[in-house]
């Protein structure tokens, strides 16, 4: 369920903030600004879970992580799961 969205810290932020374009300094700064919004968000974990599992978001900052960070987290989680089983 998407009930978490009603409590999201980004609710009144410009959505474009969370989708930096490019890989240069302006995009990196924008991504950090988006992550700063996420840091204080009460539903950060639900947002991240939604982006990684439910909707498989490929772009943007979700739950405080960008695309590369989410991919790395998925790899770590898969590795851990295979070590346990």
N, C-alpha and C positions, 0 to 999 in steps of 0.2 A: 504493500500500500504506500501511497505517496503522502500520507498525513504529515510526515516530517517537514514537508515543504512550507507549511504554514508557520513554522517556528524558525525557519532558516535565516541566518544573519544576512544573507545576500538578497533577501526579498525586495529591498528597496534600492539595491545597487544596479548599476547599468550592466545588463547581461554581457555586453561586449567586453567588459573588464575580464571576464573569465575565459575568453577565447582569444588570446594574443595571436597575432599573425607574424610568422617569421621566427628567426632564431637569434636575431641580433639583440643588442643592448636594450632597445625600447621594448621588445617583446619580453625579455627577461625581467625587466623592471615591472612591466604590467602583470606578469605572472606572480611576482612577489607581492604586488599590491592585492591581487585576488586572494592569494594564500593568507595574507594578513586578515582579510575579512573572515576567512574560514577558521583561522586560529581561535577566534572567540565564539564560534558558532556552537550552539547547544545540540545541534543535530548533525554534526560533522561526520560521525561514524555512519549514520544512516544514509547520508548523502554518498559517502564513499562506497558503501555496500551497494547502493542502487546503481551507481555508475559502473562498478566493476562486475556485478553479478546480474542484476535485473535488466539493465539497458545496454550494457557493454559499450559505454561511451568511449569513443576513440580519440576525441579531441577535447581540449579545454581543461580547466582546473575544476575538480570535483572533490569534495571532502578534503581539500587542502593539498591535493596531489595533482601534478600535471600528467600528461600522457606517459612520458618515460618513467616517472615515479610509480604510476599505477602498474605498468608492465613489469617493472622490477619487483614490486610487491607481489604480484601474481606469481612470478617465478619463485620467489622465496617461499610463498605459501605452498606451492606445488612441491617444492623440494622437501619442505618440512613434512608434508602429508606422505610423501613416498618414504621418508626416513622412519616414520611412525608405523607404517604398514608393512 
